[in-house]
Amino acid sequence: MLGMMMNTPLLVSSILRHAANYHADTEIVSQTVEGPVHRYTYSDLSKRSQKLANALQNMGLKHGDRVATLAWNGYRHLELYYGVSGSGLVCHTINPRLFQDQIAYIIEHAADSVLFADLTFMPILETLAPQLSTLKAVVIMTDEAHMPQSDLLPNLRCYETLIAAESDHFEWPVFDENTASGLCYTSGTTGKPKGVLYSHRSTILHAFALSLPDALCLSANDTITPIVPMFHVNAWGLPYAALMVGAKLVLPGPKLDGASLYTLFEKEGVTMTAGVPTVWLGLLDWMQANGKTFSSLQRLVIGGSSAPPVMISRFQKLGVQVRHAWGMTETSPVGLAAALLPKHEALPDKEKLKLLAKQGRPLFGVEFRVDGDDGQPIARDGKMFGAMLVRGPWIASAYFNSTDTSAHTEDGWFNTGDVVTIDQDGFIQIVDRSKDVVKSGGEWISSIELENIAQAHPAIKEAAVVARPDERWGERPVLVVQLQDDATFTKQDMIELYTEQVSKWSIPDDLIVVDELPHTATGKLLKTAIRKLIQEELDKLAADKKAN
């Protein structure tokens, strides 16, 4: 017997409709590329998104066509999120920090029909011009007063002019909730970027889960600033969840330095924000140097890569609650959030910090499995290592326009590539990426654990640990650090730092100090480049030793 409930599809347009109907005067504040701060309401967003939907329809785009964006976090980008997906098209956000040949590959692979871009990215567009000839148009997200000229991009159009003459009434179509709504590509650190195609259903379910108290705890009482870019896994779902709960939304544009973020947070009364560790490190260092504290910020989410405990502790001392979260492009992205349970409240602060530094517990709707080398589930003791697999309604079942099935098991689980531990309460801690764990003498050494210890040292600004080949042990860890200004840190300092905290065989064999550590397009440490850097340093040392 079937239930007798209305069969109403879960569609992205329903989020916008709800926000416009019941949170019409809630503000959206944007730091624009052109300079001024822009303000309008959810009601305005709804009307302009409908004008955009009409414009796209009049350009001849059909259901399922891909519409690409190359843009920062701003109000026009938000209009694209809703105007594109709501009208039955696919919003394809492109990461401008990728290499230009990767961007060209992604546009071609996705078969994008139209590309919308911020003014910032005109140089990229002109470089890619010969490869953009198949697009119906390239639309610059600005007004006529700021519209650039280009002989290389003859099909250039102005966003404000495009939507100006359109009606602000558009009948949002109703279709199957499993219809594609968005497309994001992985960063391509181990091969060509892969497309992950989200559905309306997966997007809405993910936004629901994101808003729960033990996830990101969002409500209409919040002022939310997604620092994570809207081109990086849909800003972790915040542009959907914020409208769903009716929160004020503050979009930072391209200015993500410590001074700009602090000023924006204080001026707009931001209560909740989310981003990657590299951004928060810059903010913390700027605040410390300038003697600043927060007046409104209550909660902060750290994701994208592991948050060092020292970073969590620094924010706590400023009165900010940190929620560590985990996800991937393939998981929409959030699947884990580190919310303490009631029984943990009585723990000493040091023990609480250890739990908060883990990636967290599974959100409802997502199942996790941790397998040992024998393919069987490991003990949930928080100590044994295993491969993390996941499945659920907002987890990718395959890659877009690809025959590669290597990331999925025969029974449908997605292999994340992470090596983790899991405890009895479901707290998962990433020990390493499977390709980054140091395998030394038959033992596994966690590069993340060694990095977290190093980053707690006052002389170290950022740290990375990678393996180097070793004839006797197979691999040995090497510590690579960027120091604080005017700080010193020697190999002896390194040995003393680790001696009391890890086993002797886990202590790195070598220390390399660099001016700056390389990062991926999504802000993670670029381990491939760091390994190359280490090999160059070791080759240089060997050559010097031979010469002497």
C-alpha positions as CSV (number, residue, x, y, z in Angstrom):
1,M,0.0,0.0,0.0
2,L,1.3,3.4,-1.0
3,G,1.0,6.5,1.2
4,M,-1.5,9.2,0.3
5,M,0.9,12.2,0.2
6,M,1.2,14.8,-2.5
7,N,3.9,13.9,-5.0
8,T,5.6,17.3,-5.2
9,P,9.1,17.1,-6.8
10,L,12.1,18.6,-4.9
11,L,13.2,21.4,-7.3
12,V,15.8,24.2,-6.8
13,S,13.2,26.7,-7.9
14,S,11.1,25.9,-4.8
15,I,13.9,27.2,-2.6
16,L,13.8,30.6,-4.3
17,R,10.0,30.7,-4.3
18,H,10.0,30.0,-0.6
19,A,12.6,32.6,0.2
20,A,10.8,35.3,-1.9
21,N,7.4,34.4,-0.3
22,Y,8.4,34.2,3.3
23,H,11.7,36.1,3.6
24,A,11.1,38.7,1.0
25,D,12.9,41.6,2.7
26,T,15.9,39.5,3.9
27,E,19.1,41.1,2.6
28,I,21.7,39.8,0.2
29,V,24.9,41.9,0.5
30,S,27.7,41.6,-2.1
31,Q,31.2,43.0,-2.4
32,T,31.3,43.5,-6.1
33,V,34.2,43.2,-8.5
34,E,33.5,46.7,-9.7
35,G,34.1,48.0,-6.2
36,P,30.9,49.2,-4.4
37,V,28.9,47.0,-2.0
38,H,25.6,45.9,-3.6
39,R,22.5,45.4,-1.5
40,Y,19.1,43.9,-2.4
41,T,16.6,41.4,-1.0
42,Y,15.4,37.9,-1.7
43,S,12.4,39.4,-3.4
44,D,14.8,41.2,-5.8
45,L,16.8,38.1,-6.3
46,S,13.6,36.2,-7.3
47,K,12.6,38.8,-9.9
48,R,16.0,39.1,-11.5
49,S,16.4,35.3,-11.6
50,Q,13.2,35.1,-13.5
51,K,14.4,37.9,-15.9
52,L,17.5,35.8,-16.4
53,A,15.5,32.6,-17.0
54,N,13.5,34.5,-19.7
55,A,16.7,35.7,-21.3
56,L,18.2,32.2,-21.4
57,Q,15.0,30.9,-23.0
58,N,15.1,33.6,-25.6
59,M,18.7,32.7,-26.4
60,G,17.4,29.4,-27.6
61,L,18.7,27.2,-24.7
62,K,16.9,24.0,-24.2
63,H,16.2,21.7,-21.2
64,G,19.4,20.1,-20.1
65,D,21.8,22.6,-21.8
66,R,24.9,23.5,-19.7
67,V,25.4,27.1,-18.7
68,A,28.9,27.8,-17.4
69,T,30.0,30.4,-14.8
70,L,33.5,31.8,-14.2
71,A,32.7,34.0,-11.2
72,W,33.2,35.0,-7.6
73,N,30.7,35.0,-4.8
74,G,28.3,37.7,-5.8
75,Y,24.6,38.5,-6.4
76,R,24.7,37.9,-10.1
77,H,26.3,34.5,-9.6
78,L,23.5,33.7,-7.2
79,E,21.0,34.7,-9.9
80,L,22.6,32.2,-12.2
81,Y,22.3,29.5,-9.5
82,Y,18.6,29.8,-9.5
83,G,17.7,31.2,-13.0
84,V,19.7,28.5,-14.7
85,S,18.8,25.4,-12.7
86,G,15.2,26.6,-12.0
87,S,14.5,26.8,-15.7
88,G,15.6,23.2,-16.4
89,L,19.2,24.0,-17.5
90,V,22.4,22.9,-15.8
91,C,24.5,25.4,-13.9
92,H,28.1,24.5,-14.5
93,T,30.5,26.4,-12.1
94,I,34.1,26.5,-13.3
95,N,37.1,27.0,-10.9
96,P,39.2,29.8,-12.4
97,R,42.2,28.8,-10.3
98,L,42.6,25.7,-12.5
99,F,45.3,25.7,-15.2
100,Q,43.9,27.3,-18.4
101,D,44.2,24.1,-20.4
102,Q,42.1,22.4,-17.7
103,I,39.5,25.1,-18.0
104,A,39.4,24.7,-21.8
105,Y,39.1,20.9,-21.4
106,I,36.2,21.3,-18.9
107,I,34.2,23.7,-21.2
108,E,34.6,21.4,-24.1
109,H,33.9,18.2,-22.1
110,A,30.7,19.8,-20.6
111,A,29.6,21.0,-24.0
112,D,28.7,24.4,-22.5
113,S,26.2,26.5,-24.5
114,V,26.8,29.9,-22.8
115,L,29.5,31.2,-20.5
116,F,28.9,33.9,-17.8
117,A,32.1,35.5,-16.4
118,D,33.1,38.2,-13.9
119,L,35.3,41.1,-15.2
120,T,38.2,39.7,-13.3
121,F,38.5,36.8,-15.8
122,M,38.7,38.7,-19.1
123,P,42.4,37.8,-19.5
124,I,41.5,34.1,-19.1
125,L,38.7,34.4,-21.6
126,E,40.8,36.1,-24.2
127,T,43.5,33.5,-23.8
128,L,40.9,30.8,-24.3
129,A,39.1,32.7,-27.1
130,P,40.0,30.2,-29.9
131,Q,38.4,27.4,-27.9
132,L,35.2,29.2,-27.1
133,S,33.9,29.4,-30.6
134,T,31.2,26.8,-30.0
135,L,29.5,28.9,-27.3
136,K,26.3,30.8,-28.2
137,A,27.6,33.8,-26.2
138,V,30.1,34.9,-23.5
139,V,28.3,37.1,-21.1
140,I,30.2,39.5,-18.8
141,M,28.6,39.9,-15.5
142,T,28.6,43.7,-15.3
143,D,26.7,46.8,-16.5
144,E,27.3,48.9,-19.7
145,A,29.4,51.4,-17.7
146,H,32.0,48.7,-16.9
147,M,31.6,46.6,-20.0
148,P,35.0,45.7,-21.6
149,Q,35.8,45.6,-25.3
150,S,37.5,42.7,-27.0
151,D,38.4,41.9,-30.5
152,L,39.2,38.3,-29.5
153,L,35.7,37.7,-28.2
154,P,33.2,38.9,-30.8
155,N,30.2,37.2,-29.2
156,L,30.6,39.2,-26.0
157,R,27.4,40.4,-24.2
158,C,26.6,42.5,-21.1
159,Y,24.7,40.8,-18.3
160,E,22.6,43.8,-17.3
161,T,21.7,44.6,-20.9
162,L,20.8,40.9,-21.5
163,I,18.2,40.8,-18.7
164,A,17.1,44.5,-18.8
165,A,14.2,44.1,-21.3
166,E,13.0,40.8,-19.9
167,S,9.9,40.2,-17.8
168,D,10.4,39.5,-14.1
169,H,7.7,36.8,-14.3
170,F,8.8,33.3,-15.4
171,E,6.7,30.2,-14.8
172,W,9.2,27.8,-13.2
173,P,8.7,24.5,-15.0
174,V,7.9,21.3,-13.0
175,F,9.9,18.2,-14.0
176,D,11.4,15.1,-12.5
177,E,13.4,15.9,-9.3
178,N,16.2,13.6,-10.6
179,T,16.9,16.1,-13.4
180,A,20.4,17.5,-13.4
181,S,20.7,20.9,-11.7
182,G,24.4,21.5,-11.4
183,L,27.8,20.4,-12.7
184,C,31.1,20.7,-10.9
185,Y,34.5,19.2,-11.9
186,T,37.1,17.8,-9.6
187,S,40.4,19.7,-9.3
188,G,42.2,17.1,-11.5
189,T,45.3,16.6,-9.2
190,T,45.6,13.0,-10.4
191,G,44.5,13.2,-14.0
192,K,42.0,15.2,-16.0
193,P,39.1,16.8,-14.0
194,K,36.0,14.7,-13.7
195,G,32.5,16.0,-13.9
196,V,30.0,15.4,-11.0
197,L,26.4,16.0,-12.1
198,Y,24.1,17.0,-9.2
199,S,20.3,16.6,-9.4
200,H,17.6,18.9,-8.0
201,R,16.7,16.1,-5.5
202,S,20.3,15.7,-4.3
203,T,20.8,19.4,-4.0
204,I,17.7,20.0,-1.8
205,L,18.3,17.0,0.4
206,H,21.9,18.1,0.9
207,A,20.7,21.6,1.8
208,F,18.2,20.2,4.3
209,A,20.9,18.1,6.0
210,L,23.4,21.0,6.0
211,S,21.0,23.1,8.0
212,L,20.6,20.6,10.9
213,P,21.9,21.6,14.4
214,D,24.6,19.0,14.4
215,A,25.6,19.9,10.9
216,L,26.1,23.6,10.2
217,C,23.1,24.7,12.4
218,L,21.6,27.4,10.1
219,S,18.6,29.5,10.7
220,A,16.8,32.8,9.8
221,N,18.6,34.4,12.7
222,D,22.0,34.0,11.0
223,T,24.0,36.2,8.8
224,I,25.9,33.8,6.6
225,T,29.1,34.5,4.6
226,P,30.3,31.6,2.4
227,I,34.0,32.2,2.0
228,V,34.3,28.9,0.2
229,P,33.9,30.0,-3.5
230,M,30.6,29.4,-5.4
231,F,32.8,27.7,-8.0
232,H,34.0,25.1,-5.4
233,V,31.3,22.5,-4.9
234,N,28.5,25.1,-4.9
235,A,30.0,26.9,-2.0
236,W,29.4,23.7,0.1
237,G,25.6,24.1,-0.5
238,L,25.3,27.4,1.5
239,P,23.7,29.4,-1.4
240,Y,20.8,26.9,-1.2
241,A,20.7,26.3,2.6
242,A,20.8,30.1,3.4
243,L,17.7,30.7,1.2
244,M,16.0,27.6,2.6
245,V,16.2,28.9,6.2
246,G,15.9,32.6,5.3
247,A,19.3,33.8,6.6
248,K,20.9,37.1,5.5
249,L,23.5,36.3,3.0
250,V,26.8,38.2,2.7
251,L,28.9,37.5,-0.4
252,P,32.6,38.5,-0.2
253,G,33.5,38.8,-3.9
254,P,37.2,38.4,-4.8
255,K,38.6,40.1,-1.6
256,L,39.6,37.2,0.7
257,D,42.5,38.7,2.6
258,G,42.3,39.0,6.4
259,A,41.7,42.8,6.5
260,S,38.8,42.6,3.9
261,L,37.1,39.6,5.5
262,Y,37.3,41.1,9.0
263,T,35.9,44.4,7.9
264,L,33.0,42.7,6.1
265,F,32.2,40.4,9.0
266,E,32.1,43.4,11.4
267,K,30.2,45.7,9.2
268,E,27.5,43.2,8.3
269,G,27.2,41.4,11.6
270,V,28.2,38.0,10.2
271,T,27.4,35.2,12.6
272,M,28.4,32.2,10.6
273,T,31.0,31.6,7.9
274,A,32.8,28.7,6.1
275,G,36.0,28.2,4.2
276,V,39.3,26.4,3.9
277,P,42.2,26.5,6.4
278,T,44.5,28.7,4.2
279,V,41.9,31.5,4.3
280,W,41.4,31.2,8.1
281,L,45.1,31.2,8.7
282,G,45.4,34.5,6.9
283,L,42.5,36.0,8.9
284,L,43.9,34.8,12.2
285,D,47.4,36.1,11.5
286,W,46.0,39.5,10.5
287,M,43.8,39.8,13.6
288,Q,46.7,38.8,15.8
289,A,48.9,41.4,14.2
290,N,46.3,44.1,14.6
291,G,44.9,43.2,18.0
292,K,41.4,42.5,16.7
293,T,38.5,40.5,18.1
294,F,35.1,39.5,16.7
295,S,31.9,41.3,17.8
296,S,29.3,39.2,15.9
297,L,30.9,36.0,14.6
298,Q,29.7,32.9,16.5
299,R,30.4,29.9,14.4
300,L,32.9,29.0,11.7
301,V,33.2,25.9,9.5
302,I,36.5,24.6,8.4
303,G,36.7,22.1,5.5
304,G,38.5,21.4,2.2
305,S,41.5,19.9,4.1
306,S,42.2,19.0,7.7
307,A,42.0,21.8,10.3
308,P,45.0,21.8,12.6
309,P,43.9,21.6,16.3
310,V,45.9,24.8,16.9
311,M,43.7,26.7,14.4
312,I,40.5,25.5,16.2
313,S,42.0,26.5,19.5
314,R,42.9,30.0,18.2
315,F,39.3,30.6,17.1
316,Q,37.9,29.3,20.3
317,K,40.0,31.8,22.2
318,L,38.3,34.5,20.1
319,G,34.9,33.2,21.2
320,V,34.1,31.4,17.9
321,Q,32.7,27.9,17.9
322,V,34.5,25.8,15.2
323,R,32.7,23.0,13.3
324,H,35.1,20.8,11.4
325,A,33.4,19.2,8.3
326,W,34.4,16.8,5.5
327,G,33.3,16.4,2.0
328,M,34.4,16.0,-1.7
329,T,33.0,17.2,-5.0
330,E,31.6,13.7,-5.4
331,T,29.7,14.1,-2.1
332,S,27.9,17.4,-2.8
333,P,30.1,17.9,-0.5
334,V,29.2,17.7,3.2
335,G,29.0,14.1,4.6
336,L,30.7,14.6,8.1
337,A,30.5,17.2,10.7
338,A,32.3,17.2,14.1
339,A,29.5,18.0,16.6
340,L,30.1,16.8,20.1
341,L,27.6,14.5,21.8
342,P,26.2,15.2,25.3
343,K,28.5,12.7,27.0
344,H,31.5,14.7,25.6
345,E,30.6,17.9,27.4
346,A,32.2,16.7,30.7
347,L,35.6,15.9,29.0
348,P,38.6,18.1,29.6
349,D,39.2,20.8,26.9
350,K,42.2,18.9,25.5
351,E,40.1,15.8,24.9
352,K,37.2,17.8,23.4
353,L,39.7,19.5,21.0
354,K,40.9,16.0,19.8
355,L,37.3,15.2,18.9
356,L,36.6,18.6,17.2
357,A,39.7,18.1,15.1
358,K,38.3,14.9,13.6
359,Q,36.3,15.1,10.4
360,G,33.2,14.3,12.3
361,R,30.1,12.1,12.5
362,P,28.0,11.1,9.4
363,L,25.0,13.3,8.6
364,F,21.7,11.5,8.3
365,G,21.2,10.2,4.8
366,V,24.9,9.3,4.2
367,E,26.3,5.9,5.0
368,F,30.0,5.3,5.7
369,R,31.9,2.1,5.6
370,V,35.6,1.6,6.6
371,D,37.3,-1.4,5.1
372,G,40.7,-3.0,6.0
373,D,43.1,-4.5,3.6
374,D,41.1,-7.7,3.6
375,G,38.0,-5.8,2.4
376,Q,36.2,-6.4,5.8
377,P,35.0,-3.6,8.1
378,I,37.6,-2.6,10.6
379,A,37.1,-2.4,14.4
380,R,35.4,0.9,15.4
381,D,38.1,1.6,18.0
382,G,39.4,5.0,16.7
383,K,42.8,3.4,16.1
384,M,42.7,0.9,13.2
385,F,43.2,2.3,9.7
386,G,41.0,1.5,6.8
387,A,39.7,2.8,3.4
388,M,36.6,5.1,3.7
389,L,33.6,4.3,1.4
390,V,30.4,6.2,1.2
391,R,26.9,6.1,-0.4
392,G,23.7,8.1,-0.1
393,P,21.3,10.4,-2.0
394,W,23.8,13.2,-2.6
395,I,26.8,11.0,-3.5
396,A,27.8,10.7,-7.1
397,S,27.0,7.3,-8.7
398,A,29.2,7.9,-11.7
399,Y,31.2,10.7,-13.5
400,F,29.6,12.8,-16.2
401,N,30.3,11.7,-19.7
402,S,32.8,9.1,-18.6
403,T,33.3,5.4,-18.6
404,D,35.6,5.4,-15.6
405,T,34.1,3.2,-12.9
406,S,37.3,2.7,-10.8
407,A,36.1,4.9,-8.0
408,H,33.0,2.8,-7.3
409,T,32.7,-0.7,-6.0
410,E,30.5,-3.4,-7.6
411,D,27.9,-2.9,-5.0
412,G,27.7,0.8,-5.5
413,W,29.8,2.4,-2.8
414,F,32.1,5.4,-3.7
415,N,35.7,4.9,-2.6
416,T,36.9,8.3,-1.3
417,G,40.6,7.5,-1.4
418,D,40.9,8.5,2.3
419,V,42.5,6.3,4.9
420,V,40.6,6.8,8.2
421,T,39.8,5.6,11.7
422,I,36.3,5.4,13.1
423,D,35.2,5.1,16.8
424,Q,32.1,3.7,18.5
425,D,30.3,7.0,18.2
426,G,30.9,7.2,14.5
427,F,33.6,9.9,14.7
428,I,35.8,9.6,11.6
429,Q,39.3,10.9,11.4
430,I,41.3,11.0,8.2
431,V,44.7,9.6,8.7
432,D,45.7,10.4,5.2
433,R,44.9,10.3,1.6
434,S,45.7,6.8,0.4
435,K,48.3,8.3,-1.9
436,D,49.9,10.5,0.8
437,V,50.3,8.1,3.7
438,V,53.9,7.3,4.4
439,K,54.6,3.5,4.3
440,S,57.7,2.9,6.2
441,G,59.1,-0.5,7.2
442,G,55.6,-2.1,7.0
443,E,54.1,0.6,9.2
444,W,51.8,3.5,8.2
445,I,52.7,7.0,9.3
446,S,50.1,9.7,9.1
447,S,51.3,12.8,7.3
448,I,48.3,14.7,8.7
449,E,49.2,13.9,12.3
450,L,52.8,15.1,11.8
451,E,51.6,18.3,10.0
452,N,49.2,19.1,12.8
453,I,52.0,18.8,15.4
454,A,54.3,21.0,13.4
455,Q,51.7,23.7,12.9
456,A,51.2,24.0,16.6
457,H,54.8,25.2,16.9
458,P,54.9,29.0,17.1
459,A,57.7,29.3,14.6
460,I,55.8,27.5,11.9
461,K,53.2,29.2,9.7
462,E,52.3,26.1,7.5
463,A,53.7,22.6,7.3
464,A,53.5,19.6,4.9
465,V,54.8,16.1,5.3
466,V,55.5,13.9,2.3
467,A,57.3,10.6,1.7
468,R,60.7,10.2,0.1
469,P,62.0,6.9,-1.2
470,D,64.3,5.0,1.2
471,E,66.3,1.9,0.2
472,R,66.0,0.3,3.7
473,W,62.5,1.3,4.8
474,G,60.7,1.9,1.5
475,E,59.6,5.4,2.4
476,R,60.5,7.9,5.1
477,P,58.7,11.2,6.1
478,V,60.2,14.6,5.3
479,L,58.9,17.8,6.9
480,V,58.6,20.9,4.7
481,V,57.7,24.2,6.5
482,Q,57.0,27.8,5.8
483,L,58.1,29.8,8.9
484,Q,56.6,32.8,10.5
485,D,58.3,36.1,9.7
486,D,61.8,36.3,11.3
487,A,61.4,32.9,13.0
488,T,63.9,30.1,13.1
489,F,63.4,26.3,13.2
490,T,66.2,23.7,13.0
491,K,66.3,20.0,12.5
492,Q,67.1,19.6,16.2
493,D,64.0,21.7,17.0
494,M,62.0,19.3,14.8
495,I,63.3,16.2,16.6
496,E,62.6,17.7,20.0
497,L,59.1,18.7,18.9
498,Y,58.2,15.2,17.8
499,T,60.1,13.2,20.4
500,E,57.4,13.5,23.1
501,Q,54.4,13.2,20.8
502,V,55.0,10.4,18.3
503,S,57.0,7.1,18.1
504,K,60.6,7.4,17.2
505,W,60.2,5.8,13.8
506,S,57.5,8.3,12.9
507,I,59.8,11.3,13.3
508,P,60.7,12.9,9.9
509,D,64.2,12.2,8.7
510,D,64.7,15.6,7.1
511,L,63.5,19.2,7.4
512,I,63.2,21.6,4.4
513,V,62.3,25.3,4.9
514,V,60.7,27.1,2.0
515,D,59.4,30.6,1.3
516,E,55.9,29.4,0.5
517,L,54.1,26.0,0.2
518,P,52.3,25.3,-3.1
519,H,48.5,24.8,-3.0
520,T,45.9,23.3,-5.3
521,A,43.1,25.3,-7.0
522,T,40.9,24.5,-4.0
523,G,43.4,25.6,-1.3
524,K,44.8,22.2,-0.4
525,L,48.5,21.5,-0.1
526,L,49.8,20.4,-3.5
527,K,51.7,17.2,-2.4
528,T,52.9,16.4,-6.0
529,A,54.7,19.7,-6.2
530,I,56.1,19.4,-2.7
531,R,57.5,15.9,-3.5
532,K,59.2,17.4,-6.6
533,L,60.6,20.2,-4.5
534,I,62.0,17.7,-1.9
535,Q,63.6,15.6,-4.6
536,E,65.3,18.8,-6.1
537,E,66.5,19.7,-2.6
538,L,67.9,16.2,-1.9
539,D,69.5,16.1,-5.3
540,K,71.2,19.4,-4.6
541,L,72.4,18.2,-1.2
542,A,73.8,15.1,-2.8
543,A,75.6,17.1,-5.4
544,D,77.1,19.4,-2.8
545,K,78.2,16.5,-0.7
546,K,79.9,14.9,-3.7
547,A,81.6,18.1,-4.7
548,N,83.0,18.5,-1.2
